[in-house]
């Protein structure tokens, strides 16, 4: 075989399309076992990502655990953060350090 035949089709040039279609499934509609149409995404909340120090996370988790021990069986980190934000009065915060 001549070298020209080998270079007519480079299978590696299609890597992105192969991965997108076959592996990641971006071109396929989501599979639904029940045959129901997809539900609309909720608009009353958004998922966010925040950074916390490990000590703050430990404190948050310990507080949730204590709330559950006291009978607040549905307590969770998001609920506790929402409650803390609702109680915040920014007029009572100390002035920022210069």
C-alpha positions in Angstrom: 0.0 0.0 0.0 1.2 3.5 -0.7 1.6 6.1 1.9 -1.2 8.2 0.3 -3.8 5.5 1.3 -2.8 5.6 4.9 -3.2 9.4 5.1 -6.6 9.6 3.4 -8.5 9.0 6.7 -7.1 9.9 10.1 -9.3 8.2 12.7 -7.9 10.3 15.5 -9.3 13.4 13.8 -12.8 12.3 14.9 -11.9 11.8 18.6 -14.1 14.7 19.9 -17.1 13.6 17.8 -16.8 10.0 18.9 -16.5 10.9 22.5 -19.3 13.4 22.3 -21.7 11.0 20.6 -20.8 7.6 21.9 -19.3 8.2 25.3 -20.7 11.4 26.7 -24.1 11.0 25.0 -24.5 14.7 24.2 -26.3 14.0 21.0 -28.7 11.6 22.6 -31.9 12.6 24.3 -32.0 11.6 28.0 -33.5 8.1 28.4 -36.8 7.9 30.3 -38.1 4.6 31.4 -41.6 5.8 32.1 -42.2 7.5 28.8 -43.1 10.7 30.5 -42.0 14.0 29.0 -39.1 15.7 30.9 -40.2 17.9 33.8 -39.4 21.6 33.8 -36.4 22.6 36.0 -37.4 24.2 39.3 -37.0 28.0 39.4 -37.5 28.6 43.1 -33.9 27.7 44.0 -30.5 27.3 42.5 -27.6 25.1 43.4 -24.5 27.1 44.3 -21.0 26.2 45.4 -19.3 28.1 48.2 -16.0 27.7 50.0 -15.7 27.2 53.7 -12.8 26.6 56.0 -12.7 23.0 57.3 -13.3 24.3 60.9 -16.5 26.1 59.7 -17.7 22.9 57.9 -17.1 20.9 61.1 -19.0 23.5 63.1 -21.9 23.5 60.6 -22.1 19.7 60.6 -21.9 19.5 64.4 -24.7 22.0 64.7 -26.9 20.0 62.3 -26.1 16.9 64.3 -27.1 18.6 67.5 -30.3 20.0 65.9 -31.2 16.4 64.9 -30.5 15.1 68.4 -32.9 17.8 69.7 -35.7 16.6 67.4 -35.2 18.7 64.3 -35.1 15.5 62.2 -35.1 17.4 58.8 -32.3 19.8 59.7 -29.6 20.1 57.1 -26.7 22.4 56.3 -28.6 24.4 53.6 -31.5 25.0 56.0 -29.1 26.1 58.7 -27.3 28.5 56.4 -30.6 30.0 55.2 -31.7 30.5 58.8 -28.5 32.2 59.7 -28.7 34.5 56.7 -32.3 35.4 57.6 -31.1 36.4 61.1 -28.2 38.6 59.9 -28.6 42.3 60.6 -25.8 44.0 58.6 -26.3 47.2 60.6 -25.0 45.4 63.7 -21.8 44.2 62.1 -18.6 45.7 63.4 -16.9 48.1 61.1 -14.4 46.6 58.6 -10.7 46.7 59.5 -8.8 49.3 57.5 
